[in-house]
Amino acid sequence: MSEKFEIVAKTYQGLEEVLAGELQALGAESIKVGSRSVSFMGDKELLYKSNFRLRTALRILKPIYTFNARTVEEFYGQAKKFDWSSVMELNHKFAVDSVVDSDLFPHSRYIALKLKDAIADQFRDKFGKRPFIDPKNPQIQFFVSVTNDTCTIMLDSSGDSLHRRGYRHSPDIAPINEVLAAGLILLSGWDCKSDFIDPMCGSGTIAIEAALIAYGIPPGVFRQNFGFEYWLDFDDELLQSIYNDDSMERDFEHHIIGRDISSRAVESALLNVKNAGLLKKVDIQAASIFESPAPGAPGAVVITNPPFGERLKREQLESFYSQLGDCFKQKYTGYDVWIVGSNMEALRNIGLRPSSKLSLFNGAQESIFEHFPMFSGTAPKEMAASIDLEQAQPRLAKPKAVLKRK
Ligand SMILES: C[S@@+](CC[C@H](N)C(=O)[O-])C[C@H]1O[C@@H](n2cnc3c(N)ncnc32)[C@H](O)[C@@H]1O
């Protein structure tokens, strides 16, 4: 039996329950939902799988050392008691990130600095040399969390944030990143038994994440590496076996369509779809939502992130959103529409009453996710109270070709 330990998965505020659902489907034990995080028990295999398969996790952390300290000197002294050579080598480049929620300590950067000193000083005392600190490209990344006088040091097993799946040609420019997009789709309760549409798809993130969910493709297949690959106990064979396990893949019989009025956005979406190897699975089209009939078939789930005012002036934005409300009312009867945005004033102009409203936070940036079921004559469908991931990700009967790591 392999050793089990505590693991912490970080996410956006508002996606914790979805992440807990994903973890349950992965076989995690003792799942506890926190604020922007979910903790659970698992072994090395689950740690690797969490990085590879979770769609709504930003980072997977492994707590390695907890102690109490009430002053910076005490923090440094306690930190020096841990044997850092048990988790990294002198030639590893390392970095420290921190979050401090305590009146006892000054800002979190200072705590990070103190941990860096404790680690580097211990190596210097033992080996006569300090390891190199590289905040941009560390091989070993530590994360310190301080709550009151409780200090926990964790190893970051992900490395680069997991929202950087690796298929986007210009990462970090879309307002809705990969983790948030996947979270919205899972929150909507889409069961993959209907078409999926983003009629204002921009660079295509929501449509691409929908395709990854629909076909059961793990989000980790595009990653070049994970932080745990530098760990002293790294098991390459185990990672390869997770990488080559295609038992989650399945067929999907409906359509995934992304549309955008801008030819630049269409180009960018096509490039991302191509990078994700989804050219035959995601249909990207150039069209204005106002000047074309609804794509796909009624019953489809629509999730979209309309323009929020970067280029549109306030009055233009008001009329754009009110036109959008009319357009959904007239052309999208029978569709299950969800809109995400952070411009609350603009969203009010839609003129439709949402059947539910959810608030999500990407850092300090709040986004509202509103549900407009456009089913004529029926009561608005309630939002999926709990997400049935088995239903959202039914297991594939027919395995696909074996994935090979690049
Ligand atoms: C906020 S962006 C969407 C970003 C997208 N979620 C992503 O991942 O990149 C809004 C998009 O709506 C598009 N748009 C604006 N007016 C439109 C219209 N009338 N019909 C279709 N798309 C439109 C814009 O070109 C822009 O790409």
The ligand as an SDF file (V2000), in Angstrom:
LIG
                    3D

 27 29  0  0  0  0  0  0  0  0999 V2000
  -14.9240   39.0770  -23.8400 C   0  0  0  0  0  0  0  0  0  0  0  0
  -14.6100   38.4750  -25.4050 S   0  0  0  0  0  0  0  0  0  0  0  0
  -14.7420   36.7260  -25.2470 C   0  0  0  0  0  0  0  0  0  0  0  0
  -13.4800   36.1150  -24.7260 C   0  0  0  0  0  0  0  0  0  0  0  0
  -13.4890   34.6120  -24.7380 C   0  0  0  0  0  0  0  0  0  0  0  0
  -14.2730   34.0660  -23.6660 N   0  0  0  0  0  0  0  0  0  0  0  0
  -12.0710   34.0390  -24.7400 C   0  0  0  0  0  0  0  0  0  0  0  0
  -11.8180   33.0110  -24.0990 O   0  0  0  0  0  0  0  0  0  0  0  0
  -11.1890   34.5830  -25.3920 O   0  0  0  0  0  0  0  0  0  0  0  0
  -16.0630   38.9000  -26.2870 C   0  0  0  0  0  0  0  0  0  0  0  0
  -16.0590   38.5130  -27.7510 C   0  0  0  0  0  0  0  0  0  0  0  0
  -17.3110   38.8590  -28.3260 O   0  0  0  0  0  0  0  0  0  0  0  0
  -17.0990   39.1430  -29.7020 C   0  0  0  0  0  0  0  0  0  0  0  0
  -18.2640   39.8620  -30.2520 N   0  0  0  0  0  0  0  0  0  0  0  0
  -18.6010   41.1710  -30.1070 C   0  0  0  0  0  0  0  0  0  0  0  0
  -19.7340   41.4190  -30.7740 N   0  0  0  0  0  0  0  0  0  0  0  0
  -20.1550   40.2750  -31.3360 C   0  0  0  0  0  0  0  0  0  0  0  0
  -21.2560   39.8930  -32.1390 C   0  0  0  0  0  0  0  0  0  0  0  0
  -22.1870   40.7850  -32.4900 N   0  0  0  0  0  0  0  0  0  0  0  0
  -21.3710   38.6160  -32.5410 N   0  0  0  0  0  0  0  0  0  0  0  0
  -20.4250   37.6990  -32.1870 C   0  0  0  0  0  0  0  0  0  0  0  0
  -19.3390   38.0100  -31.4570 N   0  0  0  0  0  0  0  0  0  0  0  0
  -19.2070   39.2630  -31.0070 C   0  0  0  0  0  0  0  0  0  0  0  0
  -15.8040   39.9440  -29.6760 C   0  0  0  0  0  0  0  0  0  0  0  0
  -15.1810   39.9180  -30.9460 O   0  0  0  0  0  0  0  0  0  0  0  0
  -14.9940   39.2290  -28.5820 C   0  0  0  0  0  0  0  0  0  0  0  0
  -14.1130   38.2950  -29.1480 O   0  0  0  0  0  0  0  0  0  0  0  0
  1  2  1  0
  2  3  1  0
  2 10  1  0
  3  4  1  0
  4  5  1  0
  5  6  1  0
  5  7  1  0
  7  8  2  0
  7  9  1  0
 10 11  1  0
 11 12  1  0
 11 26  1  0
 12 13  1  0
 13 14  1  0
 13 24  1  0
 14 15  1  0
 14 23  1  0
 15 16  2  0
 16 17  1  0
 17 18  1  0
 17 23  2  0
 18 19  1  0
 18 20  2  0
 20 21  1  0
 21 22  2  0
 22 23  1  0
 24 25  1  0
 24 26  1  0
 26 27  1  0
M  CHG  2   2   1   9  -1
M  END
$$$$
